[in-house]
Amino acid sequence: MGANESPNLTKKQLIASSLCKHFSLDPKDFLGDSAENDIKTLYSNILQSSGKDSFPGHKDEVMKWIDFAESFPTDSKECFDALNKLNEDLATISVLLDNGLSPTEADVIVFSAIHSFVMGLPNSDCEKLPRVMRWMDYIQMSADSENKEDFGELFGKILVKKPFFDAPLVKPPAKAGADSNAKKTAESTKSANKSEADSSGKTSDAAKKATGEKGATQEKKKSVETEAVAKDKKKKATGDKEATQEKKKSETEAVEKDKELSVSLLNIQVGLIRKAWKHPSADSLLVEEIDVGEAKLRQVVSGLAKFCNPDELTNRRVVLITNVKPGKLRDVMSEGLVLCASNEDHTIVEPLLPPEGAKPGERISFSGIDGKPEDVLNPKKKQLDKITPNLFTDDKGVATFKGIPFMTSAGPCMSSIPRATIK
C-alpha cells in the first residue's frame, strides 16, 4: 500500500475511487456499494452514472482486464508471475486498449489493483519488469498532467529509474588537404626507414664482435639473477598461501556474522489485536490480547500508553515478533513484541500496519532472504540488538530490513512515518 494510500480502503474501493476520478464523479456515491458488488458491477454502475459508453469497440477487452484485476493473486510468487505476463503484453503497446496513448478505464482499473504490490517490490525485481514500470510511470505522469485523474491522494508515487542515453561522438571526415599531407608524411617515413636499414648493415659486423666479448659476462650475470628470482618466487609463494588462508578465514567469519544478523532468525507474524487495556501497575504500558492464528490469543505488553489508547488498538492489525522469550513485565506475562515505527526524537510512535487482506498468523517474508527462525531467541546472544538497527521505514513509509520490504500475501507493511526507526 502506498505511503499516501488510505489503509482503510480495500482493493475494490480503490478501484471505485480511481474510476470516479477518471470519469469526474464523486466516489462517495459508490464506496458503500463496493463491499456487496464485484468489480464488473462497480464499473457498470460508475460508467452508467458518467453518461458514457464503454471504450468504443473494446467492451470485451475492458472485461478481460477487469477479470485480471479481480483475480490478481495475493501470494507473492503468483503476483510476480502475473506481472511477468503483463510485462509481455506491454511489449508492443503504450496503454492497455486500442494501441493508443491516453490511459483508459482498463489502465485505471489494473493500475489500482496492482499498485500496492508493485510499491513494495525491491529494485532488483523492478528491473525484471521494465515494461510494467514504464507503463505505471506513464499512468502517473498522465494523472499529474490531467486534473481529472489526480491520484495523488489515493496512491503513493512509484519512483522509476529511467535509462540515460549518452550520444556517441562522431569524428568529422578528413579534408582533402589533410589526405595530401598524410600521403607526404607516409612517403617521408618510408624513405627514412630505407636509409636506416642501409646504415644498420654497415654496423652489423662491429655489433657481432662486441656481442662475442660480452657473452661470458652476461652468462655469469644471468646465472646470479636466476638464482635470486628463484628465491623471490619461493618467498612470494609462501606469502600468497598465507594471504589466501587469511582471506578464507575472514570470509568465513563474515558469513557467520551475517547469519547472526539475519532477519530470518526472527519469527515476524501478522497479528490482530482483539482486546487492549492499561497495565495495572505501569502508566507507560498497555496489555493486548493478539490473534496470531493460534488456538489461544497471545498476551503482549507494549510501551504504547503514551502514544495510543486501548480503543484505538482494538481490532487493529499489527506486526509482532512471536519467538522472543516469554517473560513478565511488571508482574504481567508478555509473549511477544509488537514492532513500532518511531520518528527521530521519539515523539511519534505507532505500530506497523499490515495491508488489508493480510491474515493473522501469516509470516512476514523478505525477498531473497531464506532461513528458519529460531524456536526461541536467546537473550544472551543479543540477537534482537544486532538486527533491529537494520529495521527502518523508507521514504515512502514501507517497513524494511536493510531496504528489503516487510512483505505479506497482500503487499508490504507500512507506517505513516517515513525514514523511521523500527523496534
Secondary structure as GFF3:
##gff-version 3
##sequence-region A 1 423
A	DSSP	alpha_helix	11	22	.	.	.	ID=ss1
A	DSSP	alpha_helix	28	31	.	.	.	ID=ss2
A	DSSP	alpha_helix	39	50	.	.	.	ID=ss3
A	DSSP	alpha_helix	59	70	.	.	.	ID=ss4
A	DSSP	alpha_helix	76	89	.	.	.	ID=ss5
A	DSSP	alpha_helix	105	119	.	.	.	ID=ss6
A	DSSP	alpha_helix	123	126	.	.	.	ID=ss7
A	DSSP	alpha_helix	130	145	.	.	.	ID=ss8
A	DSSP	three_ten_helix	147	149	.	.	.	ID=ss9
A	DSSP	alpha_helix	176	261	.	.	.	ID=ss10
A	DSSP	three_ten_helix	263	265	.	.	.	ID=ss11
A	DSSP	beta_strand	268	278	.	.	.	ID=ss12
A	DSSP	beta_strand	286	291	.	.	.	ID=ss13
A	DSSP	beta_strand	298	302	.	.	.	ID=ss14
A	DSSP	alpha_helix	310	313	.	.	.	ID=ss15
A	DSSP	beta_strand	317	321	.	.	.	ID=ss16
A	DSSP	beta_strand	327	329	.	.	.	ID=ss17
A	DSSP	beta_strand	332	334	.	.	.	ID=ss18
A	DSSP	beta_strand	337	338	.	.	.	ID=ss19
A	DSSP	beta_strand	340	342	.	.	.	ID=ss20
A	DSSP	beta_strand	349	351	.	.	.	ID=ss21
A	DSSP	three_ten_helix	379	381	.	.	.	ID=ss22
A	DSSP	alpha_helix	383	387	.	.	.	ID=ss23
A	DSSP	three_ten_helix	388	390	.	.	.	ID=ss24
A	DSSP	beta_strand	391	393	.	.	.	ID=ss25
A	DSSP	beta_strand	399	401	.	.	.	ID=ss26
A	DSSP	beta_strand	404	405	.	.	.	ID=ss27
A	DSSP	beta_strand	407	408	.	.	.	ID=ss28
A	DSSP	beta_strand	411	412	.	.	.	ID=ss29
A	DSSP	beta_strand	421	422	.	.	.	ID=ss30
###
